[in-house]
Amino acid sequence: MTTPAPPIVNDGTRLRQNSRVACRVYDGLAEVITLDEPIRQHRLNAVGTRIWELSEMGVTVADVAARIAAEYAVDEDTARRDARDFCRDLVARGILVVAAEGAR
């Protein structure tokens, strides 16, 4: 049996929080638990927590990068590259999912 390819995550990909994840924010840092097997606990740093918050209603990777660049005084190219890589990682871990086309 083959494993399906992970979804492609690029600047225009709209992401949202996975509904099969539980999260609480303590002292500005998110503790995220993926509820699908295997159950895992993840602690996000301040920027990761901000990305988690931004993805609540669905957001593109480009939108995330622009917000991170503005809020954390980082240049847009670095923010775009880092946001894309981090969002890919969160999708691979099942924390974020690619939103259906037209979803908000």
C-alpha positions in Angstrom: 0.0 0.0 0.0 1.4 3.4 -0.9 1.3 6.5 1.2 -0.5 9.5 -0.4 1.8 12.4 -1.3 1.7 15.3 1.1 -0.3 18.3 -0.1 1.7 21.0 -1.9 2.2 24.1 0.3 3.3 27.2 -1.5 2.6 31.0 -1.0 -0.9 30.8 -2.4 -2.0 27.7 -0.4 -4.8 28.5 2.1 -4.3 26.8 5.4 -6.5 26.3 8.4 -6.3 24.7 11.8 -7.0 20.9 11.8 -10.2 20.2 13.6 -8.6 17.0 15.0 -6.2 19.1 17.1 -6.6 20.4 20.6 -4.8 23.5 21.6 -4.3 25.8 24.6 -2.1 28.9 24.8 -0.2 29.4 28.0 2.1 32.4 28.6 1.9 33.2 24.9 3.0 29.7 23.7 0.6 27.2 22.1 0.5 23.6 23.3 -1.0 21.5 20.5 -2.1 17.9 20.7 -2.8 16.0 17.5 -5.7 13.6 18.2 -5.1 11.2 15.3 -2.8 8.3 15.8 -0.1 8.6 16.8 -1.2 11.2 19.4 1.5 13.8 19.8 2.1 16.9 21.8 3.8 19.9 20.3 4.9 23.2 21.8 5.0 26.2 19.4 7.2 29.2 20.0 5.9 32.7 19.8 6.0 33.0 16.0 4.6 29.5 15.6 1.8 30.4 18.0 1.0 33.5 16.0 0.8 31.4 12.8 -1.5 29.0 14.6 -3.7 32.0 15.6 -3.7 33.4 12.1 -4.8 30.1 10.6 -8.0 29.9 12.7 -10.2 31.2 9.9 -8.0 30.1 7.0 -5.1 32.1 5.7 -2.6 31.8 2.8 1.0 31.3 3.4 1.7 34.7 1.7 -0.7 36.4 4.2 1.1 34.7 7.1 4.5 35.9 5.8 3.3 39.4 5.4 1.9 39.5 8.9 5.0 38.0 10.4 7.2 40.4 8.5 5.2 43.4 9.8 4.8 42.1 13.4 8.3 40.8 14.0 10.4 43.3 12.0 11.9 40.7 9.6 12.3 41.2 5.9 9.6 39.9 3.6 11.8 37.4 1.8 13.0 35.8 5.0 9.4 35.8 6.4 8.0 34.2 3.3 10.7 31.4 3.2 10.4 30.7 6.9 6.6 30.8 6.9 6.4 28.5 3.9 8.8 26.0 5.5 7.1 26.1 8.9 3.6 25.8 7.4 4.8 22.8 5.4 6.1 21.2 8.7 2.8 22.0 10.5 0.8 20.3 7.6 3.1 17.3 7.7 2.5 17.0 11.5 -1.3 17.3 11.0 -1.5 20.5 12.9 -2.6 22.6 9.9 -4.5 21.3 6.9 -4.9 22.7 3.4 -8.3 24.4 3.2 -10.8 23.5 0.6 -10.8 25.8 -2.4 -13.0 28.8 -1.6 -13.0 28.1 2.1 -12.4 30.9 4.6 
